[in-house]
Amino acid sequence: MKLKAVIFDFGNVIINIDIPRTFQAFASFTGKRQAVIEKLIVENQLFRRYETGQFTDIEFREIVRQTVGFPLSDNEVDVAWNSLLLDIPERRIDLLKEIRKKYPIYLLSNTNNIHIEASNSYLKKTFGLKHLDELFDQLFLSYEIGMWKPDAEIYKYVLDSIKLKPQEVLFLDDNHHNIQAANALGMQTILVEPPTCITEYCKTIF
């Protein structure tokens, strides 16, 4: 079936990320071992809970303090939490602009407000873009819609919103569970495996 839209994940597809850097940063601030910090954050499902909108930024920071057992300042929480965010290569920005001339493009990301605000600040400083939505036709952010990849409901929500059939959409993500879930619904998919850039995957398609 003819391709009618392209959906991109954010982390490691558009922006490079390194999740262990966040655990390292919290360990540095608290003086606790990185493995202990990671275990606490994972066991308490902080990513999923925050990224499905279960609490506000203020509540999140307090929950982080309770989880790691240390009186971190708001700034220390934000700095550590944003440590996983790296850079966006300019060639990816250029690619999005080129693809958007041919197809509507969307962002579908498990993310949170603190990361999005930091990413917007980076985009403004680096590329003069005020907000991520300048690059996409629409953003589907987990914390805003209360859904999470790879749960099937989030893909169905996006498809209903853009009024397309699964087979008419190409989805790029770096997580094989997310790709498998999209495949199960009939979406066309590309598993992005860093350090290979999306420009390499897309050059023979668009």
C-alpha positions as CSV (number, residue, x, y, z in Angstrom):
1,M,0.0,0.0,0.0
2,K,1.2,3.5,-0.8
3,L,3.0,5.3,2.0
4,K,1.1,8.3,3.2
5,A,2.9,9.4,6.4
6,V,6.1,8.9,8.4
7,I,6.2,8.6,12.2
8,F,9.5,9.1,14.1
9,D,10.5,8.2,17.6
10,F,12.6,10.9,19.4
11,G,15.3,9.3,21.5
12,N,18.2,7.8,19.5
13,V,16.2,8.5,16.3
14,I,16.2,12.3,16.2
15,I,18.1,13.2,19.4
16,N,21.0,11.1,20.6
17,I,20.6,9.8,24.1
18,D,22.6,7.8,26.7
19,I,20.3,6.7,29.6
20,P,23.1,5.6,31.9
21,R,24.4,9.2,32.1
22,T,21.3,10.0,34.1
23,F,22.1,7.3,36.6
24,Q,25.7,8.5,36.7
25,A,24.6,12.0,37.4
26,F,22.3,11.1,40.3
27,A,25.1,8.9,41.7
28,S,27.4,11.9,41.6
29,F,25.0,14.2,43.3
30,T,24.0,11.7,46.0
31,G,27.3,9.9,46.6
32,K,25.5,6.6,46.1
33,R,26.6,3.9,43.7
34,Q,25.3,4.1,40.1
35,A,23.9,0.5,40.3
36,V,21.9,1.4,43.4
37,I,20.5,4.5,41.7
38,E,19.5,2.6,38.6
39,K,17.9,-0.2,40.6
40,L,15.8,2.4,42.6
41,I,14.7,4.2,39.5
42,V,13.9,1.1,37.5
43,E,12.0,-0.7,40.4
44,N,9.9,2.4,41.0
45,Q,9.1,2.8,37.3
46,L,10.0,6.5,37.3
47,F,10.3,6.7,33.6
48,R,6.9,5.1,32.8
49,R,5.0,6.8,35.6
50,Y,6.3,10.3,34.8
51,E,6.1,9.7,31.1
52,T,2.5,8.7,31.2
53,G,1.5,11.9,33.0
54,Q,0.9,10.4,36.4
55,F,2.4,13.4,38.1
56,T,3.5,17.0,37.5
57,D,7.1,18.2,37.3
58,I,6.9,19.4,40.9
59,E,5.6,16.0,42.1
60,F,8.2,14.2,40.0
61,R,11.1,16.0,41.6
62,E,9.8,15.2,45.0
63,I,9.3,11.6,44.1
64,V,12.9,11.5,42.8
65,R,14.1,12.8,46.1
66,Q,12.1,10.1,47.9
67,T,13.2,7.4,45.6
68,V,16.9,8.1,45.8
69,G,16.8,9.1,49.4
70,F,18.6,12.3,49.1
71,P,17.6,16.0,49.4
72,L,18.4,17.0,45.8
73,S,17.5,20.6,44.7
74,D,15.1,21.0,41.9
75,N,18.0,22.1,39.7
76,E,20.0,19.0,40.6
77,V,17.1,16.8,39.7
78,D,16.6,18.5,36.3
79,V,20.3,18.5,35.5
80,A,20.6,14.8,36.3
81,W,17.4,13.9,34.5
82,N,18.5,15.8,31.4
83,S,22.0,14.3,31.4
84,L,20.8,11.5,29.1
85,L,20.0,14.1,26.4
86,L,23.0,14.6,24.0
87,D,22.8,16.2,20.5
88,I,20.8,16.3,17.3
89,P,23.0,16.1,14.2
90,E,22.0,18.8,11.7
91,R,21.7,16.2,9.0
92,R,18.7,14.8,10.8
93,I,17.0,18.2,10.8
94,D,17.7,18.5,7.1
95,L,16.3,15.0,6.5
96,L,13.0,15.8,8.3
97,K,12.6,19.0,6.2
98,E,13.2,17.0,3.0
99,I,10.8,14.2,3.9
100,R,8.1,16.7,5.0
101,K,8.1,18.1,1.5
102,K,6.7,14.7,0.4
103,Y,4.8,13.3,3.4
104,P,3.3,14.6,6.6
105,I,5.6,13.6,9.5
106,Y,4.8,13.0,13.1
107,L,6.7,12.5,16.4
108,L,5.7,9.6,18.7
109,S,7.7,9.5,21.9
110,N,7.7,8.1,25.4
111,T,8.9,11.3,27.0
112,N,8.2,13.9,29.7
113,N,7.9,17.7,30.1
114,I,11.4,18.2,31.6
115,H,13.0,16.5,28.6
116,I,10.9,18.3,26.1
117,E,11.6,21.7,27.6
118,A,15.4,20.9,27.6
119,S,15.1,19.7,24.0
120,N,13.3,22.9,22.9
121,S,16.0,25.0,24.6
122,Y,18.6,23.0,22.7
123,L,16.8,23.4,19.4
124,K,16.4,27.2,19.9
125,K,20.1,27.6,20.8
126,T,21.5,25.3,18.1
127,F,19.1,25.7,15.2
128,G,17.0,28.7,15.9
129,L,13.8,26.6,16.3
130,K,11.4,27.6,19.1
131,H,9.8,24.2,19.5
132,L,9.8,20.7,18.3
133,D,6.5,21.2,16.6
134,E,8.1,23.4,14.0
135,L,9.7,20.2,12.6
136,F,6.6,18.0,12.6
137,D,3.0,18.1,11.5
138,Q,1.9,16.9,15.0
139,L,3.6,15.7,18.2
140,F,2.3,12.6,20.1
141,L,4.0,12.8,23.5
142,S,3.3,10.0,26.0
143,Y,3.0,12.3,29.0
144,E,0.4,14.5,27.2
145,I,-1.8,11.6,26.0
146,G,-1.4,9.3,28.9
147,M,-0.3,6.3,26.8
148,W,3.0,4.5,26.4
149,K,4.8,2.5,23.7
150,P,4.7,-0.4,23.1
151,D,1.1,-0.6,24.3
152,A,-1.1,-1.1,21.2
153,E,-3.5,1.7,22.3
154,I,-1.0,4.4,21.6
155,Y,-0.5,3.3,18.0
156,K,-4.2,3.1,17.5
157,Y,-4.6,6.6,19.0
158,V,-2.1,8.0,16.6
159,L,-3.6,6.2,13.5
160,D,-7.1,7.4,14.5
161,S,-5.8,11.0,14.9
162,I,-4.1,11.1,11.6
163,K,-6.9,9.1,9.9
164,L,-4.6,6.6,8.2
165,K,-4.5,2.8,8.0
166,P,-1.5,1.1,9.6
167,Q,-0.2,-0.1,6.3
168,E,-0.1,3.5,5.0
169,V,2.4,4.6,7.7
170,L,6.2,4.1,8.2
171,F,7.4,4.1,11.8
172,L,11.0,4.4,12.9
173,D,12.0,3.6,16.4
174,D,15.2,2.3,18.2
175,N,13.3,-0.1,20.5
176,H,12.6,-3.5,19.1
177,H,9.5,-4.0,21.4
178,N,8.0,-0.8,20.0
179,I,8.7,-2.0,16.5
180,Q,7.2,-5.4,17.2
181,A,4.0,-3.8,18.5
182,A,3.7,-1.5,15.5
183,N,4.4,-4.5,13.2
184,A,1.6,-6.4,14.9
185,L,-0.9,-3.7,13.9
186,G,0.4,-3.8,10.3
187,M,2.5,-0.7,10.2
188,Q,5.6,-0.5,8.0
189,T,8.6,-0.2,10.3
190,I,12.4,0.4,10.5
191,L,14.4,-0.5,13.6
192,V,17.0,2.2,14.1
193,E,20.2,0.8,15.6
194,P,22.6,3.4,16.8
195,P,25.2,4.5,15.9
196,T,23.6,4.1,12.4
197,C,21.8,7.4,11.6
198,I,18.3,7.7,10.2
199,T,19.8,9.4,7.2
200,E,21.3,6.0,6.3
201,Y,18.0,4.1,6.6
202,C,16.1,6.7,4.7
203,K,18.4,7.5,1.8
204,T,17.1,4.6,-0.3
205,I,13.4,5.3,0.6
206,F,12.8,9.0,0.1
